[in-house]
């Protein structure tokens, strides 16, 4: 159709000519896009009409009442559903929090006002491209994608959409798993942290560095979990995200005995002797009244220590990665490292730290080969030269 004024693209499928919005969509099986005049309306109304136009064009029907859910409305309902699963023990609260952050921070700002029934595979591809242009790491995009796909699966389950558009993406269009940017502390950084740790951090940081415990496991550790005679820490509980509640670990593989190095054992013994709360059932890391220190306070104390020690780019979880790197550098087998970390399988350990295992293997092989091939040159150079 002729355009007397300049056509301005607002977003996918939505254009503006002067004060008038227009929708653009392509019928199934056709290559030629069709246009629909939406009128001089507000942006939200224009999006609603655009979605209805596209739905009608692709299906030949008016949108059913259930399809009028916006993605934001559907997300609120889905997250409430997930919270119910937490109450019954079918899902971890941390998982729901991860999904909530992924949806509210990285999906709804772009698509929240859209009708859920109007979301297409093309929208998902466009969203993925926008995430990559924003500089997010592959593993971050993948985590957000898992939440987005779960939301759409719920929409299909309750009949808001006919099928999940995420299922129709080609393999190359789906966010790749990627790998998190693991940060490992150097010996100098470790010394700096230990030297500047004060308050709760003076005990929390050594335990995190030389045990590989997760933050939840550290906060759930009691004095009876430390077997000084056998030199192990028995990890079977964690601190719940909701209040002062110590709960069993979710997986059987998480239950484990972590080695207790002698010097860390001595530090823990000294700490118990002067601790205000030192009964077997008392928490090792606690506040002034014997309750859990809490995730926020622990992270705040850790951040203050990092700032004082001038160690950047770290979190408490960095200590877990560091502990794994120390074991690997010592030549420990994958199975042992996996058991110490409480991974569900050695595959998880290998996939996470394969670069460290291979670097050590290659370094040892390279040293041996260099010595065999060129050591004679150095030995020959050490011999006395004839006068």
N, C-alpha and C positions, 0 to 999 in steps of 0.2 A: 504494500500500500504506500502511497506517496506521503512523505513526511515534510510538511511545510516548515516546521521548526526542528531544531536540532534534538535528536533523541539521546537521552542521557541514561546510562545504565545505573540503576540504584543497587541492585544485587541480583543474584541468579533468578532469572525469569521475571524480573520486575524492572520496568523502564518508566521514564517520565518525559513527557513532551510538554513544555510549558508548565502549567499547573495540573495537567492531567496525567494520571498513572495508566500504564498499559501493561498487560500480562503477555508473556510469550511462552509457549509450550509446543512440543512436538508430539503428535498422536503416535500411538504404538504402530509400528510397521511403516511409518512414513518418514521422510527426510526433511520435508518442508515444514518449518515452524508456522504456527498460527498465532494471531494476535487477538487480544480481547481488551476492549476499552473499559477501564475500571472507574473513571471519573475523577473529579477534583476532590479527592478525599484525603484523610490523614494517612500516615504511613502504616499504622497498625491495621486500619480498615483495608488499605491497599493490599497488604500481605494476606489478609483473610480472603479477599476476593481473588487474588492471584492463585492461592491454594485451591479454592473451589473451582476456578476456571481450569486449572491443570488437571484436577481430579475428574471433572466432567469430560474434558477432552480425551483423556486416556481411557476412561471406563464407559463413557456414554451415559452415566447416571449422575444424579445429584448426590452430593456427599451425605452419607447416613449421619444420624445424630451423634453416634459414638465417635465419628471422625472429627468432631468439632473440638476435641481435646487439644489444647496446645501442648507443646512438648514440656513446658514448665509445669502445667497442671498434672501431666502424666508422671513427670519426675517426682513431684511431691508425693503422689500416691504410691509410686514404686518404692521410694525410700522408706515410707511408713511400713510397707509390706516387708521390707528387709529388716527393719527394726523389730518386727514381730518374730522373725526368724532368729534374731539374736536372743530374744527372750526365751525361746524354746531350745536354745543351744545348737541350732542347726547352722548358724553362721557366726563368725567372729565380729565383734564390734569394730575392730580395726579395719576389717574388710569393708564394712559398711561406710566407715569414715573415708576410706580411700575412694570408694565409688561416689560418695557425696561430693568430695572435693573435685574429682574428675568431671562430674556432670555440671556442678554449679559454677566452676571456674573456667572450664574449657569447652563446654558444649552449649549451655543455655545462653551465654552472652551472644553467641552467633546464631543460634537456631531456636531459642526458647519461645519466641513469639509465634513461631510457625505451628500450623496444625500438624499433629503427629502423623496423620494419614497422608500428608503431602510430602513427607520426607522420602526421597528416592535414593537409589544407589549413587546417582550423580552428585547429590548433596553430600553423601558420605565421602566420595572421592575429593570433592571440593574442600570439605572440612579437613581431610587428611593433608591435602596440599597446603592449606593455610597453616596447619600446625607445623609443618616442616619449614615453611617460609618464616615462621616465628622463631626458628632456631631451637626448638625443643629436641631433646635427644630421642633416639628411636625407642628406647625403653620407656621413656615418659609418655610418648605418644601411644605406645602399645597399652600401657596401663589405663590411659584415658579411654582408649578404644574399647577395652574390655568392658568398662562401665557403660559406654554408649551402646554397645551391642547388647548388653544385658537389659538396658532400658527398652530397646526396640523389641527384644524377645518377649519382654513382659507385655508390651503393647499388643503383640500378636497373640499372646496367650489369653488376654482378656477381651480380644475382639475389636480393639481400637483400629488396628490395621490388619489387612488380610494376610500378609506375609512379612517376614523380617527382611528389609532391603539389604541388610549386611550380608545375608547369605548369598546374594547374587553377585557380589564383588569378585573380580578375578584375583588370582593369587598375588599378582604383582601390585594390585590396588590396595591390598590389605596392609595395615601397619605391620612392619617387621618387629620381631621380638627384640632384637638389639641386645645390648648388654649395658648395665649400669656402669657409670664411671667410678669404679672402685678406687678409693683413696687409701693409701697405706702410709702409715707414719714411719719416718726414718728413725734410726736410733737417737739421733740428736733431738728430734722433735719429741720423742718419747721421754727423754731425760728432761726436756724443758717443761713438759706437762706435769711430770711427777714432781719436779722442783717447785712449781708454782701452785700446785693444788692445795686448797685450803678448805676448811669446813668439811662438809659431806664429800666433796670431791677428793679429799686426801685419802679416802678409802675406796670410793666408787671408781676412780680412774685406774688405780692399780689392779682392782679386780676385773674391770672391763678389759684392760690391756692384756692381762695374762690368763684369762679364762675364756674369752670369746663369748661370754654370756650376752644375750639380748637384754635390752633395757628392762623389759617386763620381767625377765627371769632374775635380774639383779635386784629389782625392787621387791620381788617375792621371796628372796633368799632369807632364811632364818639361821640362827646359830646352830641348830641341830642338823642343818643340811651340810655343815662343814665337818668332815671326819678328819680331824688332825692326825690321828694315829695311822690311818690308811693313806693320808695325803690326797684326798679327793674332795670335790664339791659335788653333792648330789642334787641334780637339777630335776625337779619334778613338779614345781609350781611356778606360777607367774602372778604378777599383780594385775588385776582386772583394770580396764580403762574406766570403769564406773566405781569411784569411791575406794574405800579401804576394804578391798575384798581380794583375798588370796585364793586363787583357783588352780586346779590341776591343769597341766599342759594339755593342749587339744589333741596332740598326736603321740602315739607310742614311741616314735623315733625321737621325739623331743626329750623324753626321759633318758637321762644319761648321767655318767659319772665323769666329771672333768678333772684332769690332773691338777694338783695343787703344788706349785713349786715351793720349795722349802722357805725361801725368803718371804714370799707372799703369805705363807702359813704363819710365820713368825709375826708379821705385821698384823694379821688378823687376830692372833692370840693377844697381842698387846692392846689392840682396839677393844677386844671383849673385856679385858681386865678393867679398863677405865670407862666402859660404856655404862650409861645410866640404865639402859634396858639390855640385860645380858642373859636373860633366861633362854632356855633352849627354843622356846616358841617365839621369842622376840625377833623382830626384823634386824638384819645386819645394817641396812641403810634405812634410817628412819628420821622423823622430825623430833622436835623437843618433847613431844608427849607420847612417843613410841608408835605413832601411826606411820603409814607410808609417806615417804618424802614427796612422792608424786612425780609424774613425768615432767611437768612444766618446771618445777624447782630443780630437778636433776639436770635438765637441759640448760637452764639458766646458769647454774653453778659450773657446768662444763664449759659453756660459752665464755664465762668470766675467766676461767683458767686458761682457755685458749688465747684470749685477748692478752692476758698478763704474760703468757709465754710467747706471744707473737707467732702462734701457729694458726695458719689460716686454712679455710676450706675443709673443716672437720666437723663431725657430729659424734655423739656417743657410739653410733654404729660403725664409725671408722675404726674404733678399737677392735671390734669383732673381725673386720677384714685384716687388721694388722696382726692379730693373734693367728689367723689362718696363714698369713704370709710367713710368720716366724716358724711355724711348724713345717711348712713346705720347704723353706730355706734350710732347715735342719735335715731334710731328706725323709720326712715321715710319709708313709704310704697314704694313698687317697682314702682308703677305708678308715684309717685311724683319724685323719683330719675330719672326715665326714661324721664319724661318731662323736668327736669332741665338739663339733658345731651343732650336732643334733639335726642334721639334714635327713630328709626322708629317704634319700638314696645317694649312693656314691656318684650317680650321674649329675645330681644337682651340684655337688662339690666340684666335680670335674668341669662342668659347663661354666661354673662361676670363676674358677681359678686355673683353668687350663693353661693360660698364658704363663702363670708362675711355675706350674709343674714342668711345662715344656722348656721354659727358660733355664731352669736348673739342670734338666737332663742335657740340653744342648751345651750348656756351659761346661759340664763335667766331660762330655764327649769331646768338645773342642779342646779343652786343656790336655786331655790324654793324647789326642791326635797331634796337636802341636808339639808336644814333648817327644812323641815317637818320630815325627817327621823332621823336626828342626832342632831338637835338643842337642844333637851331636855338634851343630854349628857353635853353640855356646860353649860346649865342653872343649871343642877344638880351639876356640878363641882364648880359653883360659890356660892353654898349654904355653910353656916358655917358648919364645921365638928364638931361632938360632941367631947367634951374634953375626 
